[in-house]
Amino acid sequence: MKIHKIIFGLLFLSLLVCTSCKDDLKTSFIEDNVTFSTNQIQAILDKVGEPTGKNYPRTIKDGKLSTTNMYDWTSGFFPGSLWYLYELTGDSTWKSKAEKWTSSLEPLKTFTGHHDLGFMMYCSYGNALRLAPRPEYKDIIIESANSLASRFDERTQVIKSWNHHKSWDGESESFYPVIIDNMMNLEMLLEASKLSGNKRLYDIAVAHANTTLKNHFRDDFGSYHVVHYDTITGAPITKVTAQGYSDNSTWARGQAWAVYGYTMMYRETKDSIYLNTAIKLMDYYLKNLPEDLVPLWDFNVGQEGYTPQGVSYAVEFREKLKDASAAAIVCSALFDLGKLTNDKRYIDIGIKMLESLASPSYRAQLGSNDGFLLMHSVGSIPHHSEIDVPLVYADYYFLEALVRYKRLDTK
């Protein structure tokens, strides 16, 4: 009996030591990436100066840091990244910077020109309301959500993404195109519904998610990028791509938006249909990954049965291109899905994916990359745009993944 007690005691002690080592490794990993990120993003701030409404960091173009104006769909990611640095460090200096860059976007609250208002206003003001609430943040989110909701049509039961889209072959044209990315804008509607008591905003988000579920996915739960809707009947007409390899292929970042979007819909509504969808979408994504867990820009690039659209690059070149932005989005979603399902498998993959993104293969060297955090992302190969460059939204979701990892009890 005494020997058994000694053995049990040793096993218990070794478990404690092992757990302590894991906690130390996690803490060290997070601290290293936070220190790196604060230095890099400060370098960006030193280059762009104070917010002017025209200088939101986006990428590197022609070897130099490239910025956009507030009406670009990516304008909210840099303020959002500043909020995540505040959350990760607790340093009020980052809070002050985040508040300043977020406030510069206020004029967008009445913008109705395209569907990306969720990216623009919720990545910025949503994080602001969560981390440093002010009454005006609440009002701005509600007004922004109502502006986004103005693009919803009862006939289609979805929010119009762009005002016009033409397929690469010129045979399909739509004045009601809806892209899979649009799933990411629904979180702002759901939050604004809670803040305002306006159930219509909730109903629009649910209707869009349900219609997208019917029309945007194949039997294997790979996703189409763009669905064209008939403006009179509301029915889907054609399914094409804008930024993917082929009309019938699965564009990696599109699948990432879908995974993240339906995981969020389950978290906010607790409707099991969204959880089942998120799991199937995630499983499709994971089974198509290479060993380093960072996907090619399209899962079907170069495969038989897929006709490339708008692409003139050599096949060998296209097939080598990775998209770290897709990996960062899914990495963040993995932590969320793992927590919601209590499935450690998703958490473990999320940790490995985060470690891959933080490795020298994808994380820039300190002082390089014009201050951006991650390398090797892809904007749109068919448009010959932003190929193998850093992208501000890759950095945003990388930081969000770090935040979610830090919050997790991984014992």
C-alpha positions in Angstrom: 0.0 0.0 0.0 2.9 2.4 0.9 4.6 1.7 -2.5 1.3 2.5 -4.3 1.0 5.8 -2.5 4.6 6.7 -3.4 4.0 5.8 -7.1 0.7 7.8 -7.1 2.5 10.7 -5.5 5.3 10.6 -8.1 2.8 10.4 -10.9 0.8 13.4 -9.5 4.0 15.4 -9.1 5.2 14.6 -12.6 1.7 15.7 -13.9 2.1 19.0 -12.0 5.6 19.6 -13.4 4.4 18.7 -17.0 1.4 21.1 -16.6 3.7 23.8 -15.3 6.1 23.4 -18.2 3.2 23.6 -20.7 2.0 26.8 -19.0 5.5 28.3 -19.1 5.9 27.5 -22.8 2.5 29.0 -23.6 3.3 32.2 -21.6 6.7 32.5 -23.3 5.2 32.0 -26.7 2.6 34.7 -26.2 5.0 37.1 -24.7 7.4 36.7 -27.5 4.7 37.3 -30.1 3.3 40.3 -28.2 6.7 41.9 -27.9 7.4 41.3 -31.6 3.9 42.7 -32.6 4.2 45.8 -30.5 7.5 46.7 -32.0 6.3 46.0 -35.6 3.1 47.9 -35.3 4.9 50.9 -33.6 7.1 51.0 -36.7 3.9 51.3 -38.9 2.6 54.1 -36.7 5.9 55.9 -37.0 5.6 55.7 -40.8 1.9 56.7 -41.2 1.6 59.3 -38.5 -1.7 60.4 -37.1 -4.9 59.1 -38.7 -6.1 61.4 -41.5 -8.9 59.3 -43.0 -6.6 58.4 -45.9 -3.7 56.5 -44.3 -5.0 53.1 -43.0 -2.2 50.5 -43.5 -3.1 47.7 -45.9 -0.1 46.0 -47.5 3.2 46.5 -49.2 3.1 47.7 -52.8 6.1 48.3 -55.0 8.3 47.6 -52.0 6.7 50.3 -49.8 4.0 50.4 -47.2 0.7 51.0 -48.9 -2.3 52.7 -47.2 -5.9 53.2 -48.1 -8.7 55.7 -47.3 -11.5 54.9 -44.9 -13.9 53.7 -47.6 -11.7 50.7 -48.4 -13.0 47.4 -46.9 -9.8 47.0 -44.9 -9.8 50.3 -43.0 -11.1 48.8 -39.7 -8.4 46.2 -39.3 -5.5 48.4 -38.2 -7.6 50.1 -35.4 -8.7 46.6 -34.4 -5.1 45.4 -34.2 -4.3 48.3 -31.9 -7.2 47.2 -29.6 -5.8 43.7 -29.5 -2.4 45.0 -28.5 -4.1 46.9 -25.7 -5.9 43.7 -24.6 -2.7 41.6 -24.8 -0.5 44.1 -23.0 -2.8 46.1 -20.7 -0.8 49.1 -21.7 -3.0 52.2 -21.8 -0.7 53.7 -24.5 -2.2 51.2 -26.9 -5.7 52.0 -25.7 -5.1 55.7 -26.5 -3.8 54.9 -30.0 -6.7 52.5 -30.6 -9.3 55.1 -29.6 -7.8 57.7 -31.9 -7.7 55.4 -35.0 -11.1 54.1 -34.2 -12.7 57.5 -33.9 -11.3 58.5 -37.3 -13.8 56.0 -38.8 -17.0 57.5 -37.4 -18.1 59.1 -40.7 -18.6 55.5 -42.0 -21.6 54.9 -39.8 -23.9 56.1 -42.5 -22.0 54.5 -45.4 -24.0 52.2 -47.6 -21.8 51.8 -50.6 -20.9 48.1 -50.1 -21.4 45.3 -47.6 -18.0 45.5 -45.7 -19.2 47.8 -43.0 -19.0 45.0 -40.5 -15.3 44.7 -41.2 -14.8 48.4 -41.1 -16.8 49.3 -38.0 -17.0 46.2 -35.9 -13.3 45.3 -36.0 -12.8 48.8 -34.7 -15.8 50.0 -32.7 -16.8 46.5 -31.7 -13.5 46.0 -30.0 -13.7 49.5 -28.6 -17.1 48.8 -27.0 -15.8 45.5 -25.5 -12.6 46.9 -24.1 -13.2 50.5 -23.2 -17.0 51.1 -23.5 -18.4 54.6 -24.2 -22.1 55.5 -24.9 -21.1 56.9 -28.3 -19.6 53.5 -29.3 -22.9 51.8 -28.8 -24.7 54.5 -30.8 -22.2 54.3 -33.7 -22.5 50.5 -33.9 -26.3 50.6 -34.0 -26.2 53.3 -36.7 -23.6 51.3 -38.7 -25.7 48.2 -38.4 -28.8 50.0 -39.8 -26.7 51.3 -42.7 -25.6 47.7 -43.5 -29.1 46.4 -43.1 -30.3 48.8 -45.8 -28.6 46.5 -48.3 -30.9 43.6 -47.4 -33.7 42.7 -49.8 -36.8 40.7 -48.8 -36.8 38.9 -52.2 -33.3 37.5 -52.0 -33.2 37.2 -48.2 -29.5 38.2 -48.3 -27.4 41.4 -48.0 -26.1 42.6 -51.3 -22.3 42.5 -51.3 -21.3 44.6 -54.3 -23.5 46.8 -56.5 -22.3 44.9 -59.6 -20.3 41.9 -60.7 -19.4 40.3 -64.0 -18.0 36.8 -64.3 -14.5 36.3 -65.7 -15.9 34.7 -68.9 -18.3 37.6 -69.4 -21.3 35.3 -69.6 -22.7 36.2 -66.3 -23.5 39.6 -64.9 -25.3 40.5 -61.7 -26.6 43.6 -59.9 -27.2 41.5 -56.8 -23.9 39.6 -56.2 -23.4 38.0 -52.7 -19.9 36.8 -51.7 -19.1 34.4 -48.9 -17.1 37.1 -47.1 -20.4 38.7 -46.2 -20.9 36.2 -43.4 -18.3 38.1 -41.5 -20.5 41.2 -41.3 -23.4 39.6 -39.5 -21.8 39.8 -36.1 -22.3 43.6 -36.0 -26.0 43.1 -36.8 -26.4 40.6 -34.0 -24.6 42.9 -31.5 -26.6 45.9 -32.6 -29.8 44.0 -32.1 -28.8 43.3 -28.5 -27.8 46.9 -27.9 -30.9 48.4 -29.5 -33.6 45.8 -28.9 -34.2 45.9 -32.7 -35.1 42.3 -33.6 -35.1 43.1 -37.3 -31.3 43.3 -37.3 -31.2 39.9 -35.7 -33.7 38.5 -38.3 -31.7 39.9 -41.2 -28.5 38.2 -39.9 -30.3 34.9 -39.5 -32.0 35.2 -42.9 -28.7 35.9 -44.6 -26.9 33.0 -42.9 -29.8 30.6 -43.8 -29.9 31.7 -47.4 -26.2 31.5 -47.7 -26.3 28.0 -46.3 -28.7 26.9 -49.0 -26.9 28.5 -51.9 -23.2 28.9 -51.2 -22.0 25.3 -50.5 -21.5 22.1 -52.4 -22.3 18.6 -51.1 -18.8 18.3 -49.7 -19.1 21.7 -47.9 -16.6 23.4 -50.1 -17.8 26.9 -50.8 -18.5 29.0 -53.9 -17.2 32.6 -53.7 -19.9 34.6 -55.5 -23.6 33.8 -56.0 -25.5 36.0 -58.4 -29.2 36.6 -57.4 -32.1 37.6 -59.6 -33.3 41.0 -58.4 -36.9 40.3 -59.4 -37.4 36.7 -58.2 -34.7 36.6 -55.6 -33.5 33.2 -56.8 -29.8 32.4 -57.3 -28.8 32.5 -61.0 -25.1 31.6 -61.3 -22.3 30.7 -59.0 -18.8 32.0 -59.9 -15.6 33.2 -58.4 -13.9 36.6 -58.2 -10.7 35.8 -56.4 -10.5 32.0 -56.5 -8.9 29.7 -59.1 -12.1 28.6 -60.8 -15.8 29.1 -60.6 -16.2 25.7 -59.1 -13.2 25.7 -56.9 -12.9 26.5 -53.2 -11.0 29.7 -52.6 -9.1 29.2 -49.3 -9.9 32.6 -47.7 -13.5 32.2 -48.8 -13.7 28.9 -46.9 -12.0 30.7 -43.9 -14.7 33.4 -43.9 -17.4 30.7 -44.0 -15.8 28.7 -41.1 -15.5 31.8 -39.0 -18.9 33.2 -39.9 -20.9 30.0 -39.0 -18.9 29.5 -35.8 -19.8 33.0 -34.8 -23.5 32.5 -35.7 -23.7 29.4 -33.4 -22.0 31.3 -30.6 -24.5 34.2 -30.9 -27.7 32.3 -31.6 -27.0 28.8 -30.2 -28.8 27.3 -33.2 -27.4 23.9 -33.7 -27.7 24.1 -37.5 -24.9 26.7 -37.5 -22.7 24.5 -35.3 -23.2 21.5 -37.6 -22.4 23.7 -40.6 -19.3 25.2 -38.9 -18.0 21.7 -38.1 -18.5 20.4 -41.7 -16.9 23.6 -43.1 -14.0 23.3 -40.7 -13.5 19.6 -41.5 -13.3 20.3 -45.2 -10.8 23.0 -44.6 -8.6 20.9 -42.3 -8.5 17.8 -44.5 -7.2 19.9 -47.4 -4.2 21.5 -45.6 -0.5 20.8 -46.2 1.8 19.7 -43.4 2.5 23.3 -42.1 -1.3 24.0 -41.8 -1.1 27.1 -44.1 -3.2 26.5 -47.2 -2.6 27.3 -50.9 -4.6 30.3 -51.9 -7.2 27.9 -53.5 -7.8 24.3 -52.6 -8.3 23.2 -56.2 -5.5 25.1 -57.9 -4.1 23.2 -60.8 -6.4 20.2 -60.4 -8.2 18.5 -63.2 -11.8 19.7 -63.7 -11.1 23.3 -62.7 -10.7 26.0 -65.3 -8.5 28.9 -64.1 -10.3 32.3 -64.3 -8.5 35.5 -65.0 -5.1 34.0 -64.3 -2.1 34.2 -66.7 0.7 33.0 -64.4 2.5 29.7 -64.9 0.8 26.8 -63.1 3.9 26.0 -61.2 4.0 29.5 -59.7 0.3 29.5 -58.8 0.5 26.2 -57.1 3.3 27.3 -54.7 1.5 30.4 -53.4 0.3 30.1 -49.8 -2.2 32.4 -48.1 -1.3 33.1 -44.5 -4.4 35.4 -44.1 -6.7 32.4 -44.6 -4.7 30.4 -42.0 -4.9 33.3 -39.5 -8.7 33.6 -39.9 -9.2 29.9 -39.4 -6.7 29.7 -36.5 -8.9 32.2 -34.6 -12.0 30.3 -35.4 -10.5 27.1 -34.2 -10.1 28.4 -30.7 -13.7 29.6 -30.8 -15.0 26.4 -32.2 -13.0 24.3 -29.8 -14.3 26.3 -26.8 -17.9 26.0 -28.0 -17.8 22.3 -28.7 -15.4 21.4 -25.8 -13.5 19.5 -28.5 -9.8 19.6 -27.7 -8.9 18.4 -31.2 -9.8 21.9 -32.6 -7.8 23.6 -29.8 -4.7 21.5 -30.5 -4.9 22.2 -34.2 -5.4 25.9 -33.5 -2.2 25.9 -31.3 -0.2 24.1 -34.0 -1.5 26.5 -36.7 -0.7 29.5 -34.5 2.8 28.2 -34.0 3.3 27.7 -37.7 2.2 31.2 -38.4 4.6 32.5 -35.7 7.5 30.5 -37.2 10.2 32.1 -39.4 8.4 30.7 -42.4 5.5 33.2 -42.0 6.3 35.7 -39.2 8.5 38.4 -40.5 11.9 39.2 -38.9 11.8 42.0 -36.4 12.3 45.4 -38.2 11.4 44.0 -41.6 8.2 43.7 -43.7 7.4 47.4 -43.2 6.1 46.7 -39.8 3.5 44.1 -40.8 3.5 40.9 -38.8 3.0 38.0 -41.3 4.4 37.3 -44.7 3.1 35.3 -47.6 -0.6 36.3 -48.0 -2.6 36.7 -51.2 -5.1 39.3 -52.1 -6.4 38.3 -55.6 -4.3 36.3 -58.0 -6.9 36.6 -60.8 -6.7 40.4 -60.5 -2.9 40.2 -60.3 -3.2 42.1 -57.0 -1.4 41.7 -53.7 0.5 38.5 -54.5 2.8 37.1 -51.8 2.7 40.2 -49.6 1.7 41.0 -46.0 -2.0 42.0 -45.5 -3.4 44.0 -42.6 -6.2 41.6 -42.0 -3.8 38.6 -41.8 -2.2 40.5 -38.9 -5.5 41.3 -37.3 -6.7 37.7 -37.1 -3.2 36.6 -36.0 -3.5 38.9 -33.0 -7.1 37.8 -32.4 -5.9 34.2 -32.4 -3.3 35.2 -29.8 -5.9 36.8 -27.7 -8.2 33.7 -27.8 -5.2 31.4 -27.1 -4.3 33.5 -24.1 -7.8 33.3 -22.7 -8.0 29.5 -23.0 -7.5 27.2 -20.2 -5.3 24.6 -22.0 -4.5 22.4 -19.0 
